[in-house]
Amino acid sequence: GDADRVLAGPPTGKFVGLVGDNGAAETVLPLIDHRPSWRPLRRAWSALRLAWWVWRHRRWLSAIHANGLKELSLSLLAALLGRVRLVVWVHNFLLPPSVKLLGPLWRLLLPRMDVRWAAVSPLAADLAVGAGLVARDDVVIVPNPIDPADVVAGDRAEAEQAVREAMLEGRFGAAGSRLVIEECLTGPEV
């Protein structure tokens, strides 16, 4: 059947442009900006705004797609209040701070909701399972839509070419690092 797609996310950026250029969403609901100041409060405000929008449109919503565990934290309240299915696609390699902080609350709420889980890999699934968010049998593996032929290494250096190694230090780097770098740049080939 027909579906109207809504993108809830940052108001600007490459992804929003890509979605617009490809007609991949009929509605854009601007929620988050990526300024670092007051980020936790802005994310909480975004979660409340999303929950309010979902509540007002719940009669025609079929599902909310949380594109990662951080997005789960943003959309869980909306899905719960709107009684809308939540589809979580886990592709994280670490638990985001929001899940570490709110995980105990999520573990109480998630069993009371209609949640479907997908993960990009068994490793990503294990992350969500290890956090106590879902049982392993309830996660379907859905790999990234990346063509393996597009993932290729660049040309290797020829065996005859010299390989040099340098070490870069931060502003409190070791006193001898300058000597190591100078030696790498001017010393004999390795």
Solvent accessible surface area in square Angstrom, and as a share of the most:
residue,aa,sasa,rsa
1,G,129,1.24
2,D,156,0.81
3,A,80,0.62
4,D,95,0.49
5,R,115,0.42
6,V,44,0.25
7,L,33,0.17
8,A,41,0.32
9,G,5,0.05
10,P,37,0.23
11,P,62,0.39
12,T,105,0.61
13,G,51,0.49
14,K,191,0.81
15,F,123,0.51
16,V,26,0.15
17,G,35,0.34
18,L,103,0.51
19,V,14,0.08
20,G,55,0.53
21,D,126,0.65
22,N,102,0.52
23,G,45,0.43
24,A,41,0.32
25,A,21,0.17
26,E,92,0.41
27,T,59,0.34
28,V,65,0.38
29,L,24,0.12
30,P,56,0.36
31,L,16,0.08
32,I,20,0.10
33,D,46,0.24
34,H,120,0.54
35,R,143,0.52
36,P,110,0.69
37,S,65,0.42
38,W,181,0.63
39,R,105,0.38
40,P,106,0.67
41,L,111,0.55
42,R,43,0.16
43,R,45,0.16
44,A,53,0.41
45,W,153,0.54
46,S,1,0.01
47,A,13,0.10
48,L,96,0.48
49,R,86,0.31
50,L,14,0.07
51,A,5,0.04
52,W,147,0.52
53,W,28,0.10
54,V,2,0.01
55,W,108,0.38
56,R,128,0.47
57,H,45,0.20
58,R,65,0.24
59,R,200,0.73
60,W,125,0.44
61,L,35,0.17
62,S,99,0.64
63,A,47,0.37
64,I,21,0.11
65,H,111,0.50
66,A,1,0.01
67,N,66,0.34
68,G,1,0.01
69,L,0,0.00
70,K,89,0.38
71,E,64,0.29
72,L,0,0.00
73,S,15,0.10
74,L,12,0.06
75,S,5,0.03
76,L,1,0.00
77,L,57,0.28
78,A,0,0.00
79,A,2,0.01
80,L,51,0.26
81,L,86,0.43
82,G,5,0.05
83,R,220,0.80
84,V,8,0.05
85,R,89,0.32
86,L,0,0.00
87,V,46,0.26
88,V,0,0.00
89,W,43,0.15
90,V,1,0.00
91,H,73,0.32
92,N,32,0.17
93,F,165,0.69
94,L,121,0.60
95,L,43,0.22
96,P,12,0.08
97,P,107,0.67
98,S,25,0.16
99,V,3,0.02
100,K,137,0.58
101,L,140,0.70
102,L,62,0.31
103,G,1,0.01
104,P,78,0.49
105,L,83,0.41
106,W,17,0.06
107,R,100,0.37
108,L,106,0.53
109,L,37,0.18
110,L,9,0.04
111,P,103,0.65
112,R,169,0.62
113,M,29,0.13
114,D,62,0.32
115,V,27,0.15
116,R,121,0.44
117,W,16,0.06
118,A,14,0.11
119,A,0,0.00
120,V,29,0.17
121,S,35,0.23
122,P,79,0.49
123,L,134,0.67
124,A,4,0.03
125,A,0,0.00
126,D,74,0.38
127,L,37,0.19
128,A,0,0.00
129,V,47,0.27
130,G,71,0.68
131,A,14,0.11
132,G,40,0.38
133,L,11,0.06
134,V,21,0.12
135,A,58,0.45
136,R,87,0.32
137,D,141,0.73
138,D,87,0.45
139,V,12,0.07
140,V,96,0.55
141,I,62,0.31
142,V,68,0.39
143,P,89,0.56
144,N,65,0.34
145,P,128,0.81
146,I,98,0.50
147,D,79,0.41
148,P,107,0.67
149,A,74,0.57
150,D,109,0.57
151,V,105,0.61
152,V,117,0.67
153,A,97,0.76
154,G,64,0.61
155,D,152,0.79
156,R,219,0.80
157,A,73,0.57
158,E,112,0.50
159,A,100,0.78
160,E,153,0.69
161,Q,104,0.46
162,A,42,0.32
163,V,100,0.57
164,R,113,0.41
165,E,136,0.61
166,A,60,0.46
167,M,85,0.38
168,L,153,0.76
169,E,78,0.35
170,G,61,0.58
171,R,213,0.78
172,F,169,0.70
173,G,30,0.29
174,A,64,0.49
175,A,105,0.82
176,G,35,0.34
177,S,15,0.10
178,R,173,0.63
179,L,123,0.61
180,V,66,0.38
181,I,43,0.22
182,E,84,0.37
183,E,101,0.45
184,C,29,0.17
185,L,122,0.61
186,T,115,0.67
187,G,15,0.15
188,P,111,0.70
189,E,119,0.53
190,V,144,0.83
